[in-house]
Amino acid sequence: MELWKTRKFAKAINKVNGTRFQICHEKMGRPSRLAILLLTDDPSSHGYAHMQKKSFTKHGVDVSLVHYPADIPADTVYEDVIKWIEWADGVFLHRPLHKHLDYKKVLGMIPYTKDIEGLKEASIGGLVLKRYNVIPATAWSAALIPMFYGVTLAGKKAVVIGRSPTVGMPLSILLTHMNATVSTVHSKTPDITEYTKMADIVFVSVGRPRFLKGDMIKEGAYVVDIGIHYIGDEIVGDVDAYSIEGKAAAYTPVPGGVGTLTTALIVSSFLRLLEKHVC
Ligand SMILES: NC(=O)c1ccc[n+]([C@@H]2O[C@H](COP(=O)([O-])OP(=O)(O)OC[C@H]3O[C@@H](n4cnc5c(N)ncnc54)[C@H](OP(=O)(O)O)[C@@H]3O)[C@@H](O)[C@H]2O)c1
């Protein structure tokens, strides 16, 4: 089984991004500003946010990690968040939010010109119409990896497990644009294996550790694992990597696959917005 690692691609993208930031910051006469909104105490979000901060700071971006604990009243949080959004050139909003906060309300406060996740209606609408603004980075990463390893999607049968607006749904749209024939399966699909067994390539964004097993895929299938789970000291994906060994033709490892490339692509998304609207 070939391992579709992405470090070298992420490195190449980071190199180009470094030059783009230099040009942009010079034109702006100041560093660009990113606000990472952590309206949560979720440890995974905090871990991910600190990693994000590192990846942007090394490009000279002025990053603010904006965290509010659960006991701050909603109105106070919203008032403050508006100020951070005004300050920033780009915003990343971590999910899940504290229970007393409204995700849609906060997303609604972010103008699409600062939405580096590409989750606003304008970006998602553009994605459907092939007028790409910012493509949700995880979906983008998953769709690019097979191509980076020389596997064309055109004409292939693809299955996407999961239909979240952030990952599964944009991914299904992207793959369709790449001329794959796509089945999107989810929690209401009676027999997922019926679809996965027929697929040339399976994308797994189900949010359940080691969900996809070897007996659910056909011999020689490609498997793209989007999941990330922290189990004790271990990081595992949505795929049971051991059970697909010897059956799949290729697999994106966790860690070192989709997530690694996603981190580089989020930086590219921020740059795209800066170059379009600020510098
Ligand atoms: N690599 C990265 O950079 C990155 C970034 C973001 C997320 N992730 C990971 O990607 C995974 C998915 O994230 P997400 O935000 O899309 O999760 P999500 O919002 O929880 O969505 C999960 C999707 O899986 C479906 N599903 C759940 N249980 C199922 C089952 N037993 N059978 C079939 N379908 C089922 C759900 O169906 P319904 O719609 O019917 O509920 C839903 O569409 C997670 O593991 C997350 O950690 C990775």
The ligand as a MOL file (V3000), in Angstrom:
LIG
                    3D

  0  0  0     0  0            999 V3000
M  V30 BEGIN CTAB
M  V30 COUNTS 48 52 0 0 0
M  V30 BEGIN ATOM
M  V30 1 N -7.7740 16.8810 8.3010 0
M  V30 2 C -8.2730 18.0890 8.5750 0
M  V30 3 O -7.6670 19.1220 8.3020 0
M  V30 4 C -9.6420 18.1530 9.1910 0
M  V30 5 C -10.3560 19.3490 9.2590 0
M  V30 6 C -11.6700 19.3450 9.7550 0
M  V30 7 C -12.2090 18.1470 10.2030 0
M  V30 8 N -11.4590 17.0080 10.1750 0 CHG=1
M  V30 9 C -11.9810 15.7020 10.6210 0
M  V30 10 O -12.8680 15.2290 9.6230 0
M  V30 11 C -13.8710 14.4290 10.2060 0
M  V30 12 C -15.2340 14.9480 9.7770 0
M  V30 13 O -15.3860 16.2860 10.2150 0
M  V30 14 P -16.7550 17.0540 10.0370 0
M  V30 15 O -16.5510 18.4060 10.6200 0
M  V30 16 O -17.2150 16.9250 8.6360 0 CHG=-1
M  V30 17 O -17.6910 16.1690 11.0190 0
M  V30 18 P -19.2730 16.2760 11.2630 0
M  V30 19 O -19.7490 17.6640 11.0820 0
M  V30 20 O -19.4990 15.5740 12.5590 0
M  V30 21 O -19.9100 15.3960 10.0870 0
M  V30 22 C -19.8070 14.0060 10.0700 0
M  V30 23 C -20.5710 13.4640 8.9000 0
M  V30 24 O -20.4870 12.0530 8.9510 0
M  V30 25 C -21.7990 11.4910 8.8930 0
M  V30 26 N -21.8580 10.3210 9.7800 0
M  V30 27 C -21.7590 10.2950 11.1200 0
M  V30 28 N -21.8730 9.0310 11.5740 0
M  V30 29 C -22.0620 8.2480 10.4960 0
M  V30 30 C -22.2310 6.8710 10.3020 0
M  V30 31 N -22.2340 5.9870 11.3190 0
M  V30 32 N -22.3830 6.4190 9.0430 0
M  V30 33 C -22.3770 7.2700 8.0130 0
M  V30 34 N -22.1980 8.5950 8.1120 0
M  V30 35 C -22.0550 9.0850 9.3550 0
M  V30 36 C -22.7480 12.5640 9.3600 0
M  V30 37 O -23.9950 12.3150 8.7470 0
M  V30 38 P -25.3230 13.2410 8.9710 0
M  V30 39 O -25.0900 14.4440 8.1200 0
M  V30 40 O -26.4310 12.4100 8.5060 0
M  V30 41 O -25.3410 13.5630 10.4380 0
M  V30 42 C -22.0570 13.8280 8.8950 0
M  V30 43 O -22.4530 14.1700 7.5910 0
M  V30 44 C -13.6330 14.4950 11.7150 0
M  V30 45 O -12.9190 13.3350 12.0980 0
M  V30 46 C -12.7660 15.7290 11.8960 0
M  V30 47 O -11.9090 15.6290 13.0130 0
M  V30 48 C -10.1970 16.9920 9.6720 0
M  V30 END ATOM
M  V30 BEGIN BOND
M  V30 1 1 1 2
M  V30 2 2 2 3
M  V30 3 1 2 4
M  V30 4 1 4 5
M  V30 5 2 4 48
M  V30 6 2 5 6
M  V30 7 1 6 7
M  V30 8 2 7 8
M  V30 9 1 8 9
M  V30 10 1 8 48
M  V30 11 1 9 10
M  V30 12 1 9 46
M  V30 13 1 10 11
M  V30 14 1 11 12
M  V30 15 1 11 44
M  V30 16 1 12 13
M  V30 17 1 13 14
M  V30 18 2 14 15
M  V30 19 1 14 16
M  V30 20 1 14 17
M  V30 21 1 17 18
M  V30 22 2 18 19
M  V30 23 1 18 20
M  V30 24 1 18 21
M  V30 25 1 21 22
M  V30 26 1 22 23
M  V30 27 1 23 24
M  V30 28 1 23 42
M  V30 29 1 24 25
M  V30 30 1 25 26
M  V30 31 1 25 36
M  V30 32 1 26 27
M  V30 33 1 26 35
M  V30 34 2 27 28
M  V30 35 1 28 29
M  V30 36 1 29 30
M  V30 37 2 29 35
M  V30 38 1 30 31
M  V30 39 2 30 32
M  V30 40 1 32 33
M  V30 41 2 33 34
M  V30 42 1 34 35
M  V30 43 1 36 37
M  V30 44 1 36 42
M  V30 45 1 37 38
M  V30 46 2 38 39
M  V30 47 1 38 40
M  V30 48 1 38 41
M  V30 49 1 42 43
M  V30 50 1 44 45
M  V30 51 1 44 46
M  V30 52 1 46 47
M  V30 END BOND
M  V30 END CTAB
M  END
